[in-house]
Amino acid sequence: MAKIAIVTDSTTYIPKELSKGHEIHVVPALIIWGDQEMYDGVDIQPKEFYERLAASTKSPTTSQPTPAAFKEKFEELGKKGFDVLGIFVSSAFSGTIASALQGKEMASGVKVEVIDGRSASMGTGWPLLRAAEAAKAGKSLAECVKIAEAARDNTGVMLMVDTLEFLHRGGRIGGAQRFLGTALNMKPILEVVEGKLQPVERVRTKGKAVKRMVELVEERMGGRSPVRIAVLHANAQADAEALLAEVKDRFKPLEAAITDVSPAVGTHTGPGTLGLAFLAGVE
């Protein structure tokens, strides 16, 4: 039976302590800032990116990896004796899935399966990690696909952003929602629903918004266990650490971690974003 390698894109940003020891390979997205092109997580790291974004009047744009980049990665792994499972950011957010599928058709000498993660960041990362653990345990490609899909269907992502301006600029949320949260220091809470980003509530003040976000995540979990949870942040490390301590105490998760919101995602959510990505009810 062939070994299984997992391929994802750079929006996933799995914490190193969770990815260590697994065959997980990342194909980076491209950040375009004026006349400068940078590979996400390679040429620019989150802290530098968010500091620059906060000070810049010009927003960057993003571009998904090319089909050729996926072809190269798939064939490289095939030559090493791997079958490949690709799990990528939601097709509603990016053309990454389309590029990966084209790369699959172009690649030779390797078996590839591609899954739409229907989420981003650790919303994609948790299913990916379950598949990576299954692969390490010797499961087949078909079995890894089923495990990833089952995990995907039990994940959720909730975000609190400082402003919807960046989402509006990037076209990731309807124009009618642009002003949600602009009055009286309201903070919008957003949720990934069926692969799309939807507004949930607006809450006055950041502290109350974080508290409400935790309550909403608990509702979405519906008492299922075990729980795995990740705190997501865009250059808000202190806030993320405080939130991690709170969710550890409240949910007693099997696994918990902090991770950066990748520049490719943060281009659209903006600095100061805090979020929670959970997997509940899957062993």
Stockholm file with secondary structure:
# STOCKHOLM 1.0

chainA/1-283         MAKIAIVTDSTTYIPKELSKGHEIHVVPALIIWGDQEMYDGVDIQPKEFYERLAASTKSPTTSQPTPAAFKEKFEELGKKGFDVLGIFVSSAFSGTIASALQGKEMASGVKVEVIDGRSASMGTGWPLLRAAEAAKAGKSLAECVKIAEAARDNTGVMLMVDTLEFLHRGGRIGGAQRFLGTALNMKPILEVVEGKLQPVERVRTKGKAVKRMVELVEERMGGRSPVRIAVLHANAQADAEALLAEVKDRFKPLEAAITDVSPAVGTHTGPGTLGLAFLAGVE
#=GR chainA/1-283 SS CCEEEEEEETTSCCCHHHHTTSCEEEECCEEEETTEEEEBTTTBCHHHHHHHHHHCSSCCEEECCCHHHHHHHHHHHHHTTEEEEEEESCTTTCSHHHHHHHHHHHCCSCCEEEEECSSCTHHHHHHHHHHHHHHHTTCCHHHHHHHHHHHHTTEEEEEECSCSHHHHHTTCSCGGGTTTTCGGGEEEEEEEETTEEEEEEEEESHHHHHHHHHHHHHHHHTTCSSEEEEEEESSCHHHHHHHHHHHHHHHCCSEEEEEECCHHHHHHHCTTCEEEEEEESCC
#=GC SS_cons         CCEEEEEEETTSCCCHHHHTTSCEEEECCEEEETTEEEEBTTTBCHHHHHHHHHHCSSCCEEECCCHHHHHHHHHHHHHTTEEEEEEESCTTTCSHHHHHHHHHHHCCSCCEEEEECSSCTHHHHHHHHHHHHHHHTTCCHHHHHHHHHHHHTTEEEEEECSCSHHHHHTTCSCGGGTTTTCGGGEEEEEEEETTEEEEEEEEESHHHHHHHHHHHHHHHHTTCSSEEEEEEESSCHHHHHHHHHHHHHHHCCSEEEEEECCHHHHHHHCTTCEEEEEEESCC
//
